Amino acid sequence: MPLAEFNDAFPDLCRRLLISRRADRVGQAYLFVGDSPALLRRFVTAWAQVRACLTPRPDGDACGGCDSCVRLANDTYPERVDLAPESKTRQIVVDAMRSFDNRLNLSTAASRPKIGVIAEADCMGNEAQNAFLKTLEEPPPHTLLLLYTTQPRLLLPTIRSRCQVVPVLHNRIDYEDLCQRGLFALLAPLQRQAGAAVGLRTSAQLQALFAQLGAEAEESVGSGIEERWTEMVAADKSLGKRLGEQREARVAAEYVRRRRQIEDGIQAWFLQQRLRAADVRPDLLPHPELLAGLPADRPHPAPPQPDDADEDLRFVADLLRALRASLNEPLALDAFCLAVSAKTRLPRKTARQA
């Protein structure tokens, strides 16, 4: 019962989807929008199981035990075509989209619907999105197109309008993992007048955290060469080189995905500091766990002055731009941490002075 997993959190959504399945009114293209890529990935697979199930339950949900359900759950469904950002820039380029479209148009067994899944659809470049529009306008027969994203505004309006938009929103981001990683304990000493020593120490700690993310990305992707390719790679060095390059791109994409969680956490910390600067009570903060998770033997950082908090947010924006432009990470972190912790400030120009 794949959709039953989500019934407690999204009862109305699951009910509406199952009604459409029982009435045999499943559309051809769905855009799932949420705040958790992992949740969206699971939900998309559950809906694919509902569509492809060979022995659906009376309520319309998938049985979870037939060949199609099991293969979709195990990522071995032969008619599923996936597209995800894999380049170092985490872009879905037009060539990858064309390959995706070609695979969708291959003939399929009559008993199995073709299922095309685009993960993190907001990573499609403009050319890729325009190419995908042709697929949306004339989708291959017996095909279900499933897209998911946490940033739907980055998609062309024409794509959004041609899909059934399905909100899978908790309306709350969970920072538990970042608390366990100690991110907010690292950021707490980073405040006005802390000095260059604190700034450089915090930068070094953040760089170590980024290095840990890189190691996790390497482990997540694995060796990159499946056993079935081993003999072919031994006989064809160019194939080994191509597979190695593909693996490097997947590692880089996975690293950037993990790093963006840290970027979101840094932004959340300083946004919340701005609320504290405005005298918002601790119990009214959107994420009180950020402060509650700090070491008990250290005092909580004092709320900054409003002007300082505003300036810190500008420094955060500069840091995020530098990281997303693939600039030198250590230099970007050094510049950010030193700017926030500086003991002196150049006077800001007024509009008249500028």
N, C-alpha and C positions, 0 to 999 in steps of 0.2 A: 504494500500500500504506500507507494512513494509520496503522494501529496499529503497523506495522513501525518507525515512527520512535521508538516508546517501548519497543521490545522489549528493548534493552540495559539500560535503567534499571529496567523493570518486567516481567521475563520471565514470572513466574508469573501476574501479573494479566492480561497480554495473552493468555496461553495459555488461561486460564479463560474470558475473554470470547469468544474465537474459538470455543472448544468450544460455548458456548451459542449462538453464531450458526449454526454448522454444524448443530446439533441443532434449529434453529428454535425456541429457547427464550428468545428475547430478551424481557425483561420490559417493563412499560409505564412504570415510574418508577425512575429511578436518582438517587442522591445521591452526587456525587463530592466527596470530602473530601481536602484537601491543604494544603500550606503556601505555595503559589505560585499566585495567581490567574491569572497568564499561562499557566502550565503547565496548570492546570485547564481554561482556555478552549480551549487547543489539543486537549487530550485529549477533551473533550466533543465538539468538532467531528469528531474522528477517529471516535469511537464513533457519531455521527450518520451519518457516511459509511458505516460498516460496515452500519448498519441500512437505509439508503436505497439502497445500491449496486445498480445494475441488472445488473451482471455480476461478482459476487463471485469471488474467487480460490478455488482448491480448499481452502486452509486456512481460509476464512471471512473473510479480510480484504477490505476494499474494494479495488476495482481502482485507484481514484484518477483514472481517466480518463473514466468515463462521464459523462453529462449531470448526474446527481444529485451525484456526487462533486465535479465541477468547480464546480457552482453552490454547494454547501455550502462549499467552500474559498474561493470568491469572495464569500461573503455575498449571493448572489443566488438562493438556493433559495426558490421561491415559497411553499412550505408550511412554512417555518420561522418561528416566532413567538418573539421575544426579549423578555425583561423584565429590566430592570436598574435599580438605584437612580439616579435622575436629579435628585431634589429637592436643595435646598441642604443639607438635613439628612441626605442619603444614605439616605433611607427609601424602601422600596417600599410605597406606600400602598394602601389597599383599592380605591380607584377604578382605579388602574393594574392591580391584580390582576383586577378584574372585566372590564376591557377585554381583558386577556390571555386570560381564559377565553372571552370572546365570540368572539375571533378563532380560538381553537382549535376552537370548535364550528362554524365555517363549513365548508361542504362542501369536499371535497378530491378531487383526481384519484385514481382507483383505483390508479394505478401509483405514486403518491408518498405515503409515510407523512407525516402531519403531525408536526412536531417542535417541541416547546415547550421553550425553554431559559430558566431563571431564573439569572442571574448574581448572585454574592454573595448567595445566598439568605438569609443571616443578617440582611440588611437589611430583610427583610419585617417590618412591624409586626405586632402580635398580631391585629388585624382582618384584615390581608392573609393571615396564615397560616391563620386560621380559614376564610377564604373559599377558600383554596387546598385545604384539606382536602376540600371538597365535590368539587373536580375530581379529587383523588386517589381518592376513594371511588367516583366514577362517571366515569372518564376517557372522553373521546370515543373512538369506535372508530378503529382504524388510527392511533393517536397514540402517540408516544414522548415522555415527560416527562423532562427532564434538568436537574438542579439542581447547582450547585457552590458550595462555601463553604470558607473557612479556619477558620470558627468554628461547627462543627455544634451545639455546646451551646446556641446561641442559638435553635435551631429547636425547635418543639414536639416532644415525644417521639412524638406520634401521627403527625407528618410523617415523622420518621426511621424509624418502624416500618413505614410503608407504602411505603417506597422500598428498593431494593436499594442498600446502602451500599458504595461502591467507594473504598478508600483509595488515593490517588495521592500518597504522602508520600515526600519525600526525608529527612525528619527532620533537616533542617538548613536554616537560612535563609541566603541569600547576601547579604552586605553589600558586595559589590564595587562596586555602583553608588554607594552612600553613601560608600565610601572615595574613589572618584574625585571625588565632589562635595566632598570635604574636610570632611565633617561631623565626623569624629572628631578631625581636627586643630583644628577650632574648639572642641571640647569639652575637649580636653586641658588647656588653661590654667585651666579652670573648676574650681577646687578650694579647699578651706578656706584662709582667710587670704590669698587672692589679692587681695581688695579690690574696692571698688565700680567702679574704673576698668576692671578686667579684666571684671567682671560686665557692665557696660554695653556694653563693646566686643563681648563675645561675643553679647549680645542683639542688637546691631545687625547682626552678621554672620549670625545666624540669621534675622533679619527679611529680610535681603537674599536669603538662600537661599529663604525662603518666597515672596518676590516673584518669584524665578526660576521656582519651581514654578507660580505663577499664570500667568506668560507662557507656559510650556510647555503648561498646560492650555488656554489660549486657542488656541494654535497647533494642538493636537491636535484640538479640536472643529471648528475651521475657521469659515467665515463663517456657517454654520447655515442658509443659504437656498440650496437646490439650484436649478440652472438652470431646472428645470421649473416652479418656483414663482414665478419672477421676474415674469412678466406678471400673474399673479393677485395678487401682493403690490402691484404698482403700481396695480391697480384696487380693491383692498380693503385699506385701511389697518389695519383690525382684525386681518386675517389676518397682516399683517407684524408687528403688535404681539405676537400670540400666538406666532409663530415666534421672535421676538426673546426673549420670556420663556422659551420652551423652551430656546433656546440658552444663555441665562444660567444656567438650572438645570443644564444639562449641563456647562457650564464649571465651575460651583461644585462639582458632584459629582466631576468629574475632578480638580479641585484638592485636594479633601479626600482622595481616594484617594491621590494622590501625597504629600500631607502626612503621611498615616498611616505611610508608609514611613519618613519622617524621625522621627516619633514613636517608632516601633519601634526605630529606630537609637539614639535618645537613651536609651530604656529599657535597651537591650542594653548600652550603654556603662557605665551606672551599676550595672547588675547585675553586670557583669564587674569593675567596681571593687570591689564588695562581696566578690567572690571573692578579689581581690588582697589586700583587707584581712584576709582569713582565711588569708593566706600560701599560697594555692594557687599551685603552680609555673607559670611562664609556659607551658610546654609542655603543661600539663593544662587550660588555659583553653579554654572551648568555642569562642571566636572569637579566637585569637591574632592574626589578621590585623588586628584593630582597632588594636592597638599597633604591629604590624609596618608598617602603612601610614602611620605618622606621619612627618613630615619627618625626614630623617637628621641634619640640623644642629640639632635640638632634643632635649634630654634627655626621656626618657619621664617622665610624671608619677609621683611617688612614690605608693605605695599609701596610701589614707586609713586613718584609725583606724576600727575596726569600728563604733563608735557614730556617727561622722560619716557613714560609708557608709550606715548604716541611715537616718539622717536625710535624706541626699541622696535616697534612694529614695522617701521620703515627699514630698519636694519634687517629684520627677518625677511621682508619682501626682497631686499637686495640679495640675501643669502639664497633664497629659493630660486630667484632668477639665475644666479650664478651656477647653482647645482643643475638646474634643468637645461642650462646651455652647455653642460658638460665642461665647464671650466675646472681648473685645478682645485680639487676638493680641499686639500690641506690649507692652501692659501685662502680659499673662500671661508673656511671655518675659522682660521686665524683672524682674518679681517673682521668677521662678525663678532667673535667673542671679545676681541680687543675693543671694538666700537662700543659694545654694550657695557663693558666693565671699566671704560676709561675714567680717569679721575678729573680730567679737564675736557671741556668742550669748546670748539670754536663757536663764537656767537652766531646764531642764526640770523640771516638777513631778513629784515622786514620787507613787505611788498614794496614800500617806497624806496628803500635802499637798493633793492634789486632793479 
